[in-house]
Amino acid sequence: MTVLCTEARFSLADPAALLRALCEHLVEHHATVSEREGATLIVLDGSKAVLRLAKQELLARVEAPNLAGLQAMKLAIASHVVELAPAGSAPAIGWQGDGSGPSLLPDFRVLTVTDTETLTPHMRRIRFYGEDLARFDTLEALHVRLFIPPAGLAEPAWPVLSEDGLITQPPAEQRPAVRKYTIREIDVAAGTLAIDFVLHGDTGPGSTFAERARAGDRIGMAGPGGRGLRDAERYLFLADETGLPAIARMLANLPSAARGLAVIEVANAQEEQVLQAPAGVTVRWLHRHQAESDAAPQLLAAFEALDWEQDGPSLYVWAAMEHEAFRQLRSATRQRLRPDLDQHLIVSYWRNGLSEEQHALEKKAAARAG
């Protein structure tokens, strides 16, 4: 088997301290770290890095079976060396060997619109063509990041992996807006996938793109990420429109014998969709008929009205909604779910009064605060 290889030298005042911090950090990202013949071996997603200490230097050799793996490990090593180096002392980086020169990110794909379909008055499905989509065909990580170029830009500009192994962003006026979405359907053999967009006017780059998308338009996609479907004896899904595509995809891929309930809140009956689900899974629709700011109690009330035996089968709860509903539901599930048996994933997809960037920064700050 062909193995690609690249090497770099990092000049550091205390390379041993940085190596320790680097290993500790990558272990948190599920890397395997071991010592072998005086070197540190890091294995991550099928690629490996061999790191050796020298006088005020850290020597790195990266090996991988393919270019994407090589680029991913280069990025993992280079970005964390820069991040962990003392302030003002990040080293200059130069890689020599395979994979030299700027390239797209290893998990990045360019998608081309093939057609669009209006599902409901406020939901549009856009189908895309892309190459090498196999990594995105998973139910364990449903989310992708879409890179939406500014309107009117003749040629999209994407972030690239530079020769130093770090990410370089396009100039601000060409920089795509990044938004998280869920793959609704994917056919790896055909190179096609579909994403459902909620339409809410020209109030954000995702909705604006979906309103105007035409065959031939291009966007970028990276990922996948986030958690998705888990094995359980029963299922409970709760979401508003923003979580509907994820629920729809999970329902369509549940085992035929699965049992459970999906509760989905939409504006009115016109926003309901025909969903594929096992016979043992009930789909229930809630209609808002009121301002979105007053929508939180319906999903919470639906959860609190449920009655299940405490010694019954295992339960997996998956929920996605506005922040206030998320906050209340997360608290309620912690009181009712059995920690040794049940599983849950409850996420906030948006927050009233905040842009997606503001909401993302808020969630990051909350995560750092514990």
Secondary structure, DSSP 8 states (H G I E B T S, - for coil): ---EEEEEEEE-S-HHHHHHHHHHHHHHTT-EEEEETTEEEEEETTEEEEEEEETTEEEEEEEESSHHHHHHHHHHHHHHHHHHS-TT-------EETT-S-EE-TTEEEEEEEEEEEEETTEEEEEEE-S--GGG--SS--EEEEEE--TT-SS----EE-TTSSEE---GGG--EEEEEEEEEEETTTTEEEEEEE--SSSSHHHHHHHH--TT-EEEEEEEES------SEEEEEE-GGGHHHHHHHHHTS-TT--EEEEEEESSGGG-------TTEEEEEEE--S-GGG-HHHHHHHHHT----TTS--EEEEEEEEHHHHHHHHHHHHHHS-TTT-EEEEEEEE-TT--HHHHHHHHHHHHHH-
